[in-house]
Amino acid sequence: MADAAGDKRFIGAFFAGLGTLAVAVGLWFLADAMAFDDIALSARGEVLSVERHQSVDKDTGQVTYTYTPTFRFVGQNGDTYQAETHVAASVYNFRIGTQKDLLYDPARPDEVRLTGFGSRYGLPLGFIVGGLIFAGVGVGLLITGRRRGR
């Protein structure tokens, strides 16, 4: 029984560590998103093209797609820019010519993000919530492993 408790503690420590790492990465992404929001200017952009990326699950063979749109927009200084989103997403399969609200870095107008909450904060929050779940499961396994190991 002591071996099972030891295994449970090991797995719990692994989950807690992995969860903590995911939370740290999520907080770093969140800080980056918030810093971008502080300096970003808004613009209305037109979709010029959409690049499709394919992923195939090695186990199931299931194919999934993500998309990276390229936008043309006029900055607040009057210059016209072209930029693609900083991440690809399955929901970015826009029609050519579609108009979207954007945020861009005036010092680096090639860095553009969509204005929606999910577009800006979905990735950081996903890491944070997922990490908290993993860490919680890990702590639970650590606690129950200790109780059984006594």
RAURGI-V214520 format. One record per pair of residues at least 6 apart in sequence whose ideal C-beta (glycine too) atoms are under 8 Angstrom apart, sorted by the first residue. I is the first residue (numbers start at 1). GAP is how many residues later the second one is. D is the distance in Angstrom with one decimal. If there is no record, write none. Layout:
BEGIN
i = <I I>
gap = <GAP GAP>
d = <D D>
END
This chain:
BEGIN
i = <1 1 2 4 5 5 5 5 6 6 7 8 8 8 8 8 9 9 9 9 9 11 11 12 12 12 12 12 12 12 12 12 13 13 14 15 15 15 15 15 16 16 16 16 16 17 18 18 18 18 19 19 19 19 19 19 19 19 19 20 20 21 22 22 22 22 22 22 23 23 23 23 23 24 25 25 26 26 26 26 26 26 26 26 26 27 27 29 29 29 30 30 30 30 32 33 33 33 36 36 36 36 36 37 37 39 39 39 40 40 40 40 40 41 41 41 41 41 42 42 42 42 43 43 43 43 43 43 43 43 44 44 44 44 44 45 45 45 45 45 45 45 45 46 46 46 46 46 46 47 47 47 47 47 47 47 47 47 47 48 48 48 48 48 48 49 49 49 50 50 50 50 50 50 50 50 51 51 51 51 51 51 52 52 52 52 53 53 53 53 53 54 54 54 55 55 55 55 56 56 57 57 64 65 65 66 66 66 66 67 67 67 67 67 67 68 68 68 68 68 69 69 69 69 69 70 70 70 71 71 71 71 71 71 71 72 72 72 73 73 73 73 73 73 74 74 75 75 75 75 76 77 79 81 81 81 82 83 83 83 83 83 84 85 85 85 85 85 86 86 86 87 89 92 94 100 100 101 101 102 102 102 102 103 103 103 103 103 104 104 104 105 113 113 114>
gap = <147 148 147 144 140 141 143 144 139 143 138 133 134 136 137 140 132 133 136 137 140 127 130 125 126 127 128 129 130 131 132 133 125 129 124 119 120 122 123 126 118 119 122 123 126 121 113 116 117 120 111 112 113 114 115 116 117 118 119 111 115 110 105 106 108 109 112 113 104 105 108 109 112 107 102 106 97 98 99 100 101 102 103 104 105 97 101 94 95 98 91 94 95 98 92 87 88 91 67 69 75 77 84 66 83 66 67 68 63 64 65 66 73 34 35 62 63 65 59 60 61 73 30 31 32 33 58 59 60 61 29 55 56 57 58 26 27 28 54 55 56 57 67 25 26 27 51 52 53 22 23 24 47 48 49 50 51 52 53 21 22 23 24 34 48 20 21 47 17 18 19 20 42 43 44 46 16 17 18 19 33 37 13 14 15 41 12 13 14 15 35 9 10 11 8 9 10 11 6 7 6 7 26 25 28 22 23 24 26 21 22 23 25 26 27 16 17 19 20 24 15 16 23 25 31 12 13 14 11 12 13 14 29 31 41 8 9 10 7 8 10 29 31 39 6 7 6 29 31 34 30 29 30 23 28 29 28 21 26 27 28 29 28 7 27 28 29 34 25 26 27 36 30 22 6 14 15 13 14 10 11 12 13 9 10 11 12 17 7 8 9 6 6 7 6>
d = <6.6 8.0 5.8 7.1 4.8 7.4 4.3 3.4 7.3 6.7 7.8 5.3 7.9 6.5 3.5 7.0 7.1 5.7 3.8 6.7 7.0 7.8 5.6 7.8 4.7 6.9 7.1 3.0 3.7 7.8 7.9 5.7 6.6 6.4 6.9 5.2 7.1 5.1 3.1 6.4 7.6 5.1 3.0 5.5 6.5 7.2 7.8 5.4 8.0 7.4 7.8 4.6 6.6 7.0 3.1 3.0 7.2 7.4 5.7 6.8 5.5 7.2 5.1 7.6 5.6 3.0 6.2 8.0 7.1 5.5 3.6 6.2 6.7 7.7 5.2 7.6 8.0 4.9 7.0 7.3 3.0 3.6 7.9 7.8 5.9 7.4 6.7 5.6 3.8 6.2 7.0 3.8 7.4 7.0 7.9 5.3 5.8 5.8 7.2 6.7 7.7 6.7 7.8 7.2 7.0 6.0 7.1 7.5 3.9 6.2 6.1 8.0 7.3 7.0 5.2 7.1 6.0 5.3 6.6 6.9 5.8 7.0 4.2 6.5 6.2 7.2 7.9 5.1 7.8 6.0 6.5 5.7 7.4 6.1 7.1 3.4 6.4 3.7 7.1 5.5 7.8 4.5 7.0 6.4 5.2 7.2 6.3 7.3 5.7 5.1 7.3 6.1 4.6 6.8 5.6 6.3 4.6 7.9 6.8 8.0 4.8 6.6 5.2 6.7 6.9 7.2 4.7 6.8 5.1 7.1 4.8 7.4 7.0 6.3 6.0 7.2 6.8 4.6 7.8 7.4 7.4 7.8 5.5 7.7 5.7 7.7 6.7 4.9 7.2 6.9 5.4 6.1 7.6 5.7 7.2 5.1 7.6 7.3 7.3 5.4 7.9 7.6 7.0 6.6 7.6 3.9 5.7 5.3 7.3 6.0 6.7 7.1 4.1 4.6 7.6 5.2 5.9 7.8 4.4 6.7 6.5 5.9 5.2 5.3 7.8 6.3 7.0 4.5 7.1 6.0 7.3 7.8 6.8 6.1 6.0 6.5 7.2 5.2 7.4 5.8 7.7 5.8 7.1 7.4 5.4 7.7 5.8 6.9 6.9 5.7 7.2 7.5 7.6 7.2 4.3 7.1 8.0 6.9 6.4 4.6 6.8 4.2 7.2 6.5 6.2 6.4 6.5 7.9 6.1 7.2 6.0 6.8 7.5 7.9 6.9 6.1 8.0 7.2 4.3 5.1 6.9 6.3 6.6 7.0 5.0 7.6 5.7 7.6 6.5 4.7 7.7 4.6 6.2 6.0 7.5>
END
